[in-house]
Amino acid sequence: MQQYHEREFNLDIINIVNLVGGRENALTLISVLKGDVTLVLDEQTIRYSAGELAVINRNSAWRLSGKGDNLIIVLTLPSLYLSRFTSNLASWYFKLERGREANSSVRLRQHIAEVAISQLQGNPELGLMEIHSRLPLILRVLTQYCKIPPPAKRAGGYSQRIERVLEWMETHYAENVTLREAAQTQHVTEAYLSRLFSQEVGDSFRSRLADIRLRRVVSEMATSSRALYQIAHSCGFPDIRTFTVLFKKRYGVTPRQFRQTLREGGSNAASDALAADKTLPFSYAELFALLTGQARDGENLWQESGATQTLLINARQLPDKPVTLAKRRYVLAVGKLDEILKSHIQQQIMVARSQLPLGWIEVHQLISGDTIMPDFHTDEQFPTWSRYSNADLAISFLHRAGIGLLVRIRDENLLSDEAGYQEKLLAFIHHCVLMFGEEYVHNWRFIVMAGADAQSDPQAFSARFYALRERLPPCRIGLAWPFSGHNARLEQSPLFAMPLLHDVDFLGVCANPNEHIDYRNAGETDFAASTRYVEQRLQAVVAQLRARGLQLPLFLQNWNTLTGDTLYSNGSFFRGALLMKTLLQLPEQAETLGFWINSQAQNEVPGHTHIDTSSLALFYDTVSRRPIFHVLALRERLRGQLIAWGEDHLIARDGDKYIVLLTHSVTINPWLSIQQHLLHGYRRHLRFTLDGLEAGVWQVKKHLFDQQNGALYYEYARQHTRYGRDEETMAFISSRAEPTLALSDETVTDSWTVELQMDINAICLFELRRVG
């Protein structure tokens, strides 16, 4: 058991077997971090499990028990501490709504976890300041949501004056307190207080003080190896003789006999009174993990001191001109063509196709790799084996799924063996036309990747491109140019001076803000400016094309938001709203967006600490979908005519349905400790109202996507193992790392209002449909 005592509060962190609480004049909160415990409160038995919270009002007798495989936080707030806020707070009673998802319990658990974290950090000054800034937040939640009328007969039947005296005794028992001092605190005479105390409590002041001290002594003797005289002195007894006499009179044995019996596991009156005070050791690593998760947990947490933001939208007030969101199609890169033969790749392709407008699968090294086997001679008149066999199987799968092929052609291949490469490529395309038909193959796309030689010798590159274009079938052929540097230098790119630009069908562009940010040296201004980097890069390319009278569609091949360049910070920094914001900011010319199929194909971890942040992958492994997949799926739900839009909101009407997208995008330096950012509040409390709705019953569907609802690495971190995760575990992680869905019916008169706690980079999408 780890204990922290302050005059104004008491915090215990316990792996509990048994614990007994006396009738203290204090408010006690018990937060269960792990396992199951049973609370006997005023003869009522209640079972609590991990993620639940119990409140024990003052002067209540209680007993807590467990099997030892648990962790709980016991926070005690004496009535004297409560009285400093308002004169009535110490006399109030509280009742919690049961359940892990109850808003008041969720918020209280978070604040209690943060108090424990501040205490465990061990800073004697700043830690205590943080604790005293959070304790009032606990009282605020209790007062606002959990206050109940006092019982018809208050526990103990004490007057407020006697309750204050009892609280004063509980706080000052270790000092040389007297009845006279107690009377002075209540501004009454010593004789009057003595009579009132005996009348209400049924015991003398001195006897009750001895009981309080003995209770503390018994608890200390069970958990401490200090000498008996030290324990007696710290609990307020003037000398060891007085202590021994009172102890034996109360429990029937001497303090030394009690301690010996306790060590041997025997029983006597004192040990029976302390039967609950049995605890077991626990892992501090596990404790910190549980506390961090508790402090971050919960959909409806908000920074209590922060102001509520309001947003009002009139559903009847449409823009002057109809505005709709641009429709886009997606490309998934798999690497080599024979990757498609793998069952998990096929599974991922079909999952993506079921939820996204998937147009093409991008492959590279089609001819120069080993997908198409070399020719060899046999004595068969009609060969039974084809060097295209594996390719046929892969393309047949795509053909059945109605997905095209996008072939990446590197300029280096044309440069090294232009004629040979073209002959092999055309032979393969001719074969595919015979196997799968012209209509299917002519919907394929080809993109030529310009390298360094193309920039140094644009005319030679143009000649190679035209030679290839003349021989390819009537497919769309694009060009990917390696733009570098800042947007202001784009006009200096040799591409915009090439006549070739008028003959390409689309232009491939990459945009990655991570290439231009030094995480360790950049200031907040640099990070804020990077938020619109992808949009600004594409807009700059569009501007250069327009200046030359061109309106080429853009293929955004590789893109990302601002992330860290290490695996840890990239995984810890949830970016849902930043991804959505980037998608919504893209210019309409960006007709096609590219992604990697999964992290393995992307070769996400080429070294020990760095990851490839040049693009995004939809899947992590066979079943785990990365956050970008869910962001795209939510983006595809945005249909119809736009009613209103802004920095962090978008409202559309699609027939009889309203679609409301609310986000909370936050750009910070992900190299820093993400936990510190979360704990110190980047949350947003939003009250949203959609006005002008038709009166009636509306069905409301809510999709929530935030750190606890879609953060894949967060779910991985909750499975504490270094030795791999089996299929069952992976399926569980995948199911947990998805946006949550809630459906409800609400009666609307004229407007619909919802209050949200938006965590860092959270996305919340509502669909409203009138049903009655």
TORKOL-383406 format. One line per field, with one value per residue (C-alpha): residue in one letter; x, y, z. Coordinates in pm, whole numbers. Layout:
fimar: [A; ...] .
X: [X; ...] .
Y: [Y; ...] .
Z: [Z; ...] .
END
This chain:
fimar: [M; Q; Q; Y; H; E; R; E; F; N; L; D; I; I; N; I; V; N; L; V; G; G; R; E; N; A; L; T; L; I; S; V; L; K; G; D; V; T; L; V; L; D; E; Q; T; I; R; Y; S; A; G; E; L; A; V; I; N; R; N; S; A; W; R; L; S; G; K; G; D; N; L; I; I; V; L; T; L; P; S; L; Y; L; S; R; F; T; S; N; L; A; S; W; Y; F; K; L; E; R; G; R; E; A; N; S; S; V; R; L; R; Q; H; I; A; E; V; A; I; S; Q; L; Q; G; N; P; E; L; G; L; M; E; I; H; S; R; L; P; L; I; L; R; V; L; T; Q; Y; C; K; I; P; P; P; A; K; R; A; G; G; Y; S; Q; R; I; E; R; V; L; E; W; M; E; T; H; Y; A; E; N; V; T; L; R; E; A; A; Q; T; Q; H; V; T; E; A; Y; L; S; R; L; F; S; Q; E; V; G; D; S; F; R; S; R; L; A; D; I; R; L; R; R; V; V; S; E; M; A; T; S; S; R; A; L; Y; Q; I; A; H; S; C; G; F; P; D; I; R; T; F; T; V; L; F; K; K; R; Y; G; V; T; P; R; Q; F; R; Q; T; L; R; E; G; G; S; N; A; A; S; D; A; L; A; A; D; K; T; L; P; F; S; Y; A; E; L; F; A; L; L; T; G; Q; A; R; D; G; E; N; L; W; Q; E; S; G; A; T; Q; T; L; L; I; N; A; R; Q; L; P; D; K; P; V; T; L; A; K; R; R; Y; V; L; A; V; G; K; L; D; E; I; L; K; S; H; I; Q; Q; Q; I; M; V; A; R; S; Q; L; P; L; G; W; I; E; V; H; Q; L; I; S; G; D; T; I; M; P; D; F; H; T; D; E; Q; F; P; T; W; S; R; Y; S; N; A; D; L; A; I; S; F; L; H; R; A; G; I; G; L; L; V; R; I; R; D; E; N; L; L; S; D; E; A; G; Y; Q; E; K; L; L; A; F; I; H; H; C; V; L; M; F; G; E; E; Y; V; H; N; W; R; F; I; V; M; A; G; A; D; A; Q; S; D; P; Q; A; F; S; A; R; F; Y; A; L; R; E; R; L; P; P; C; R; I; G; L; A; W; P; F; S; G; H; N; A; R; L; E; Q; S; P; L; F; A; M; P; L; L; H; D; V; D; F; L; G; V; C; A; N; P; N; E; H; I; D; Y; R; N; A; G; E; T; D; F; A; A; S; T; R; Y; V; E; Q; R; L; Q; A; V; V; A; Q; L; R; A; R; G; L; Q; L; P; L; F; L; Q; N; W; N; T; L; T; G; D; T; L; Y; S; N; G; S; F; F; R; G; A; L; L; M; K; T; L; L; Q; L; P; E; Q; A; E; T; L; G; F; W; I; N; S; Q; A; Q; N; E; V; P; G; H; T; H; I; D; T; S; S; L; A; L; F; Y; D; T; V; S; R; R; P; I; F; H; V; L; A; L; R; E; R; L; R; G; Q; L; I; A; W; G; E; D; H; L; I; A; R; D; G; D; K; Y; I; V; L; L; T; H; S; V; T; I; N; P; W; L; S; I; Q; Q; H; L; L; H; G; Y; R; R; H; L; R; F; T; L; D; G; L; E; A; G; V; W; Q; V; K; K; H; L; F; D; Q; Q; N; G; A; L; Y; Y; E; Y; A; R; Q; H; T; R; Y; G; R; D; E; E; T; M; A; F; I; S; S; R; A; E; P; T; L; A; L; S; D; E; T; V; T; D; S; W; T; V; E; L; Q; M; D; I; N; A; I; C; L; F; E; L; R; R; V; G] .
X: [0; 135; 7; 27; -94; -154; -346; -611; -639; -532; -445; -393; -298; -368; -364; -631; -731; -924; -968; -1194; -1301; -1430; -1704; -1482; -1618; -1482; -1579; -1412; -1382; -1265; -1154; -1097; -810; -788; -973; -1290; -1360; -1660; -1777; -1993; -2140; -2386; -2478; -2529; -2297; -2191; -1944; -1722; -1498; -1220; -1327; -1590; -1601; -1760; -1840; -1866; -2030; -1914; -1973; -2042; -1914; -1762; -1548; -1369; -1243; -1081; -880; -555; -527; -651; -548; -758; -716; -874; -901; -1023; -1128; -1198; -1499; -1272; -1113; -1455; -1567; -1308; -1503; -1855; -1997; -2250; -2024; -1912; -2274; -2376; -2427; -2341; -2452; -2280; -2445; -2317; -2130; -1801; -1963; -2149; -2028; -1979; -1788; -1568; -1468; -1409; -1191; -985; -929; -846; -595; -434; -408; -236; 0; 93; 155; 367; 583; 733; 777; 712; 618; 479; 316; 126; 22; -115; -303; -464; -566; -739; -915; -1159; -1241; -1345; -1567; -1711; -1820; -1965; -2156; -2282; -2387; -2395; -2543; -2844; -3060; -2926; -3088; -3395; -3175; -2814; -2561; -2475; -2750; -2490; -2544; -2323; -2129; -2046; -1961; -1712; -1561; -1531; -1364; -1126; -1041; -979; -743; -557; -552; -170; -137; -184; -549; -785; -1156; -1083; -918; -1209; -1457; -1261; -1287; -1668; -1683; -1861; -1772; -1589; -1874; -2136; -1937; -1875; -2248; -2343; -2070; -2173; -2540; -2497; -2197; -2276; -1917; -1686; -1451; -1146; -1274; -1359; -1016; -855; -1062; -947; -583; -609; -764; -471; -224; -371; -354; 4; 116; -21; 158; 474; 779; 848; 900; 585; 688; 740; 396; 232; 399; 310; -56; -80; -21; 191; 385; 416; 262; -65; -75; -26; -295; -554; -466; -505; -828; -973; -846; -765; -397; -86; 42; 339; 111; -111; 184; 313; -32; -61; 274; 177; -160; -360; -670; -761; -985; -739; -651; -1018; -1082; -807; -896; -953; -617; -440; -274; -33; 252; 192; 384; 455; 498; 145; 19; 152; 5; -336; -324; -227; -506; -755; -646; -692; -1003; -1356; -1553; -1707; -1416; -1338; -1103; -1320; -1164; -1208; -1493; -1764; -1757; -2090; -2176; -2518; -2610; -2942; -3048; -3273; -3005; -2841; -2542; -2616; -2475; -2509; -2186; -2101; -1792; -1558; -1575; -1245; -1116; -838; -527; -362; 3; 104; 458; 513; 221; 259; 180; -182; -154; -125; -452; -425; -359; -670; -867; -751; -830; -1184; -1238; -1117; -1335; -1643; -1616; -1416; -1433; -1126; -1028; -684; -409; -67; 226; 589; 870; 613; 866; 1199; 1100; 1035; 655; 677; 904; 1164; 1098; 1239; 1197; 1021; 947; 570; 389; 138; 308; 122; 303; 300; 547; 241; 76; 126; 39; -282; -389; -329; -502; -789; -860; -865; -1079; -1344; -1346; -1379; -1050; -803; -424; -200; 151; 441; 715; 1049; 1242; 1554; 1407; 1345; 1687; 1876; 1694; 1419; 1348; 1369; 1152; 887; 875; 824; 561; 364; 379; 236; -42; -131; -154; -384; -611; -653; -716; -936; -1064; -990; -1251; -1090; -726; -793; -915; -572; -342; 31; 245; 605; 822; 1069; 1407; 1711; 1812; 1475; 1539; 1891; 1794; 1422; 1440; 1574; 1310; 1036; 1159; 1143; 797; 658; 812; 635; 309; 292; 311; 80; -293; -541; -494; -449; -78; 47; 370; 509; 757; 982; 902; 1135; 1182; 921; 612; 756; 1024; 782; 780; 1152; 1084; 1179; 852; 642; 858; 819; 571; 527; 302; 28; 21; 3; -336; -266; 13; 142; 236; 379; 333; 487; 536; 773; 1045; 1058; 1024; 1304; 1111; 1377; 1430; 1105; 880; 503; 468; 644; 413; 101; 213; 257; -111; -211; 109; -53; -327; -79; 154; -130; -268; 77; 97; -255; -157; 146; -67; -333; -69; 5; -357; -370; -624; -464; -614; -379; -289; -176; 56; 229; 104; 85; 10; 265; 391; 696; 978; 1002; 778; 684; 571; 405; 197; 121; 12; -350; -411; -771; -896; -575; -620; -985; -898; -635; -882; -1143; -891; -764; -840; -1095; -819; -692; -914; -714; -547; -279; -207; -7; -215; -42; 257; 458; 426; 515; 827; 730; 1023; 1340; 1559; 1529; 1386; 1276; 967; 863; 639; 618; 277; -1; -98; -458; -386; -137; -161; -426; -720; -600; -713; -506; -679; -658; -887; -1159; -1106; -1160; -1470; -1615; -1522; -1721; -2029; -2021; -2265; -2523; -2532; -2325; -2515; -2224; -1857; -1571; -1238; -1369; -1721; -1914; -2290; -2454; -2803; -2848; -3217; -3406; -3088; -2857; -2490; -2292; -1914; -1744; -1369; -1106; -783; -471; -119; 157; 512; 469; 831; 726; 556; 206; 89; 182; -16; -319; -303; -258; -558; -596; -959; -1252; -1598; -1844; -2217; -2353; -2706; -2866; -3160; -3458; -3535; -3884; -4056; -4088; -3889; -3541; -3311; -2956; -2655; -2328; -1979; -1702; -1337; -1068; -775; -982; -1194; -953; -601; -447; -114; -298; -476; -152; 7; -271; -167; 150; 363; 691; 623; 366; -12; -223; -519; -772; -578; -536; -907; -983; -739; -890; -1244; -1142; -955; -1267; -1494; -1776; -2135; -2440; -2801; -3080; -3423; -3470; -3778; -3706; -3927; -3727; -3360; -3125; -2846; -2561; -2273; -1943; -1608; -1368; -1038; -723; -786; -1124; -1382; -1755; -1998; -2376; -2642; -2992; -3302; -3662; -3860; -4183] .
Y: [0; 341; 621; 997; 1209; 1580; 1775; 1857; 1520; 1158; 945; 567; 349; -12; -367; -464; -779; -608; -252; -111; 251; 407; 661; 953; 1300; 1300; 1235; 927; 843; 499; 460; 104; 91; -287; -598; -633; -523; -553; -259; -311; 32; 75; -297; -275; -488; -345; -493; -258; -351; -174; 165; 224; 468; 465; 760; 722; 1007; 1123; 926; 607; 267; 77; -223; -302; -644; -800; -1099; -908; -885; -528; -165; 107; 473; 586; 965; 1109; 1475; 1577; 1797; 2072; 2091; 2094; 2379; 2613; 2635; 2696; 2665; 2403; 2182; 1972; 1884; 1783; 1425; 1279; 985; 863; 720; 363; 251; 317; 549; 774; 1126; 1228; 909; 939; 1293; 1213; 912; 1129; 1398; 1141; 974; 1311; 1379; 1043; 1114; 1452; 1286; 1008; 1249; 1340; 1714; 1850; 2196; 2181; 1841; 1973; 2283; 2065; 1850; 2151; 2279; 1948; 1875; 2165; 2017; 1696; 1891; 2086; 1770; 1626; 1945; 1994; 1638; 1422; 1629; 1475; 1580; 1464; 1159; 1219; 1150; 1234; 962; 980; 1237; 1507; 1879; 2088; 2211; 1858; 1752; 2039; 1933; 1571; 1686; 1905; 1605; 1382; 1645; 1738; 1404; 1384; 1712; 1781; 1881; 1957; 2012; 2380; 2424; 2250; 2480; 2784; 2678; 2678; 2996; 2820; 2742; 2424; 2307; 2363; 2170; 1884; 1843; 1875; 1629; 1364; 1411; 1366; 1134; 924; 941; 1193; 1414; 1243; 891; 974; 1128; 812; 602; 811; 781; 406; 352; 531; 336; -1; 92; 215; -97; -321; -139; -10; -163; 146; 108; 116; 431; 613; 509; 608; 949; 1020; 940; 1186; 974; 1166; 861; 488; 399; 584; 436; 80; 112; 252; -3; -302; -163; -128; -450; -683; -728; -514; -340; -580; -885; -745; -694; -1046; -1198; -1001; -1132; -1491; -1457; -1509; -1331; -1099; -799; -555; -773; -844; -471; -440; -749; -532; -361; -629; -533; -679; -524; -409; -315; 55; 17; -122; 149; 428; 265; 237; 592; 732; 541; 654; 1015; 997; 782; 894; 1044; 1331; 1479; 1844; 2089; 2209; 2553; 2610; 2808; 2642; 2732; 2771; 2720; 2796; 2700; 2774; 2477; 2696; 2948; 2805; 2955; 3178; 2916; 2540; 2395; 2025; 1839; 1719; 1347; 1166; 819; 637; 450; 186; 104; -259; -265; -559; -704; -1047; -892; -915; -1294; -1282; -1360; -1079; -824; -943; -922; -565; -462; -593; -425; -95; -140; -202; 133; 358; 455; 251; 302; 152; -59; 93; -137; -73; -282; -444; -533; -495; -702; -1075; -1076; -1156; -1456; -1472; -1672; -2024; -2285; -2620; -2896; -2839; -2738; -2541; -2434; -2533; -2272; -1895; -1648; -1431; -1695; -1517; -1180; -1331; -1453; -1111; -913; -1160; -1079; -706; -761; -949; -671; -399; -235; -104; -109; 195; 115; 319; 356; 489; 708; 517; 206; 396; 554; 226; 18; 219; -13; -333; -198; -74; -405; -603; -357; -357; -736; -764; -511; -695; -1018; -853; -715; -1070; -1210; -939; -727; -382; -202; -312; -257; 82; 204; 143; 432; 477; 732; 809; 898; 1168; 1134; 1357; 1304; 1440; 1766; 1804; 1714; 1794; 1751; 1395; 1307; 1450; 1238; 921; 1010; 1073; 750; 558; 743; 668; 294; 261; 195; 478; 483; 790; 860; 1095; 1244; 1259; 1540; 1564; 1917; 2031; 2336; 2591; 2676; 3012; 2831; 2615; 2859; 2787; 2418; 2314; 2120; 2434; 2534; 2195; 2162; 1804; 1938; 2001; 1633; 1455; 1346; 1414; 1530; 1337; 1550; 1469; 1688; 1608; 1882; 1660; 1725; 2091; 2082; 2035; 1895; 1969; 2332; 2454; 2689; 2679; 2922; 2680; 2398; 2609; 2717; 2355; 2273; 2378; 2262; 1997; 2233; 2515; 2288; 2175; 2526; 2646; 2376; 2463; 2831; 2751; 2538; 2808; 3064; 2847; 2790; 2433; 2259; 1922; 1682; 1612; 1272; 1329; 1031; 1069; 1301; 1332; 1570; 1697; 1399; 1297; 1116; 837; 536; 636; 992; 899; 637; 836; 1154; 1099; 1294; 1214; 1573; 1688; 1417; 1510; 1879; 1811; 1607; 1883; 2155; 1992; 2182; 2027; 1951; 1677; 1411; 1108; 1034; 771; 550; 241; -71; -152; -71; -373; -281; 75; -56; 163; 82; 64; 132; 97; 438; 616; 555; 654; 958; 1041; 881; 697; 330; 213; -109; -209; -585; -826; -690; -370; -57; 250; 578; 715; 434; 544; 911; 828; 623; 915; 1155; 943; 989; 1362; 1396; 1641; 2020; 2214; 2441; 2582; 2518; 2658; 2580; 2286; 2221; 2124; 2081; 1928; 1822; 1502; 1459; 1427; 1381; 1636; 1554; 1740; 1711; 1859; 1838; 1970; 1992; 2068; 2105; 2060; 1936; 1558; 1516; 1634; 1416; 1352; 1254; 1594; 1765; 1551; 1600; 1975; 2029; 2067; 1972; 2170; 2188; 2262; 2336; 2297; 2394; 2321; 2561; 2562; 2189; 2054; 1961; 1591; 1285; 1264; 962; 1068; 856; 958; 850; 945; 911; 1017; 886; 615; 546; 481; 529; 202; 239; 335; -1; -184; -25; -160; -518; -553; -810; -829; -1169; -1111; -1098; -1386; -1363; -1324; -1033; -863; -892; -739; -452; -389; -379; -137; 92; 192; 495; 436; 439; 547; 566; 755; 909; 1272; 1495; 1826; 2135; 2376; 2317; 2036; 2095; 1872; 1927; 1761; 1720; 1727; 1563; 1647; 1594; 1435; 1386; 1364; 1303; 1314; 1202; 1334; 1191; 1280; 965; 1091] .
Z: [0; -99; 128; 97; 390; 393; 654; 392; 214; 230; -75; -61; -358; -262; -392; -146; 38; 317; 436; 709; 724; 1042; 1086; 991; 937; 584; 223; 71; -301; -415; -777; -901; -1150; -1184; -1072; -863; -506; -275; -65; 243; 315; 602; 575; 196; -23; -362; -613; -814; -1108; -1297; -1426; -1158; -870; -523; -298; 81; 267; 608; 925; 728; 836; 546; 466; 140; 33; -272; -384; -406; -785; -798; -764; -609; -517; -189; -167; 162; 196; 558; 625; 753; 408; 241; 465; 324; -4; 132; 478; 362; 150; 446; 527; 175; 61; -278; -488; -807; -1115; -1155; -1468; -1643; -1897; -1651; -1723; -1360; -1276; -1585; -1499; -1133; -1221; -1452; -1188; -918; -1152; -1221; -846; -805; -1096; -948; -611; -759; -955; -620; -668; -317; -441; -791; -730; -428; -623; -902; -650; -487; -829; -910; -583; -637; -979; -805; -569; -860; -1041; -721; -645; -999; -1081; -767; -484; -311; -14; 322; 481; 693; 993; 939; 1013; 1379; 1441; 1502; 1492; 1267; 1570; 1688; 1330; 1315; 1645; 1531; 1211; 1410; 1630; 1323; 1186; 1506; 1693; 1672; 1865; 2235; 2189; 2476; 2526; 2595; 2256; 2087; 2264; 2151; 1787; 1827; 2040; 2328; 2686; 2777; 3000; 2729; 2469; 2712; 2780; 2409; 2304; 2557; 2469; 2090; 2063; 2368; 2486; 2645; 2446; 2597; 2527; 2165; 2115; 2251; 2010; 1714; 1822; 1885; 1542; 1383; 1593; 1493; 1124; 1162; 1352; 1075; 795; 960; 1129; 1340; 1713; 1928; 2117; 1784; 1660; 1988; 1988; 1622; 1699; 1988; 2299; 2553; 2677; 2620; 2957; 2889; 2544; 2670; 2938; 2696; 2427; 2663; 2806; 2457; 2290; 2580; 2484; 2502; 2188; 2177; 2200; 1924; 1688; 1760; 1697; 1375; 1249; 1329; 1156; 1473; 1598; 1879; 1927; 1773; 1474; 1414; 1412; 1153; 953; 647; 660; 458; 134; -120; -321; -677; -992; -1025; -1402; -1422; -1187; -1407; -1717; -1551; -1417; -1755; -1926; -1661; -1695; -2075; -2072; -2138; -2421; -2229; -2039; -2072; -1917; -1631; -1621; -1995; -2145; -2349; -2718; -2895; -3259; -3409; -3767; -3938; -4150; -4367; -4457; -4771; -4957; -5258; -5494; -5446; -5305; -5294; -5187; -5460; -5537; -5545; -5615; -5436; -5543; -5324; -5379; -5319; -5458; -5693; -5882; -5723; -5382; -5494; -5482; -5103; -4926; -4670; -4946; -5130; -4806; -4746; -5103; -5073; -4735; -4881; -5190; -4975; -4798; -5030; -5400; -5486; -5849; -5902; -5748; -5808; -5889; -5969; -6119; -6345; -6612; -6438; -6136; -6103; -6137; -6508; -6547; -6828; -7143; -7185; -7458; -7430; -7682; -7648; -7964; -7756; -7430; -7116; -6907; -6947; -6804; -6730; -6510; -6180; -6333; -6478; -6134; -5979; -6254; -6268; -5903; -5980; -6290; -6093; -5831; -6095; -5994; -6247; -6254; -6225; -6347; -6214; -6476; -6361; -6598; -6502; -6670; -6993; -6978; -6931; -7195; -7356; -7651; -7450; -7169; -7411; -7598; -7277; -7152; -7478; -7503; -7154; -7228; -7550; -7352; -7094; -7368; -7502; -7153; -7000; -7288; -7425; -7216; -6891; -6992; -7152; -6815; -6669; -6592; -6631; -6454; -6549; -6253; -6353; -6184; -6145; -6509; -6623; -6443; -6578; -6938; -6991; -7371; -7350; -7094; -7317; -7606; -7394; -7271; -7623; -7752; -7478; -7526; -7897; -7837; -7535; -7591; -7535; -7158; -6942; -6893; -6626; -6511; -6157; -6109; -5800; -5684; -5411; -5197; -5095; -5297; -5398; -5602; -5801; -6091; -6133; -6195; -6551; -6575; -6629; -6927; -7102; -7394; -7273; -6998; -7257; -7357; -7020; -6885; -6518; -6291; -5989; -5686; -5344; -5037; -4701; -4440; -4241; -4497; -4397; -4019; -3766; -3470; -3216; -3314; -3466; -3275; -3243; -3534; -3766; -3667; -3704; -4052; -4157; -4097; -4450; -4618; -4841; -4955; -5022; -5219; -5448; -5483; -5585; -5854; -5976; -5995; -6210; -6443; -6476; -6559; -6864; -6956; -6821; -6599; -6536; -6283; -5994; -5848; -5488; -5469; -5133; -4863; -4488; -4207; -3961; -3759; -3568; -3742; -3488; -3447; -3093; -3156; -3484; -3313; -2999; -3173; -3276; -3597; -3694; -3725; -3896; -4160; -4213; -4231; -4497; -4702; -4691; -4780; -5099; -5421; -5654; -5908; -5671; -5825; -5710; -5377; -5320; -5019; -4938; -4881; -4549; -4334; -4448; -4815; -4723; -4549; -4258; -4033; -4244; -3939; -3567; -3482; -3799; -4006; -4354; -4311; -4682; -4712; -4533; -4520; -4472; -4284; -4019; -4057; -4184; -3984; -3816; -3995; -3934; -3843; -4197; -4314; -4073; -4161; -4529; -4446; -4249; -4530; -4774; -4557; -4634; -4922; -5052; -5058; -4810; -4573; -4374; -4323; -4120; -3961; -3755; -3879; -4190; -4229; -4536; -4640; -4839; -4926; -4597; -4394; -4231; -4188; -3921; -3900; -3593; -3541; -3303; -3500; -3298; -3432; -3177; -3181; -3161; -3061; -2715; -2455; -2579; -2232; -2097; -2372; -2301; -1928; -1946; -2164; -2535; -2507; -2640; -2487; -2768; -2762; -3115; -3226; -3563; -3591; -3827; -3823; -3881; -3557; -3487; -3391; -3540; -3544; -3462; -3555; -3394; -3501; -3256; -3352; -3107; -2906; -2741; -3049; -3333; -3200; -3312; -3134; -2816; -2827; -2905; -2599; -2377; -2459; -2254; -2434; -2621; -2773; -3044; -3047; -3171; -3407; -3127; -2975; -3311; -3384; -3045; -3103; -3444; -3306; -3029; -3267; -3458; -3426; -3183; -3307; -3108; -3228; -3053; -3110; -3013; -3015; -3186; -3171; -3384; -3310; -3211; -2959; -2853; -2609; -2683; -2520; -2814; -2728; -2920; -3295; -3233; -3509; -3442; -3728; -3681; -3925; -3849; -4018; -3940; -3867; -3713] .
END
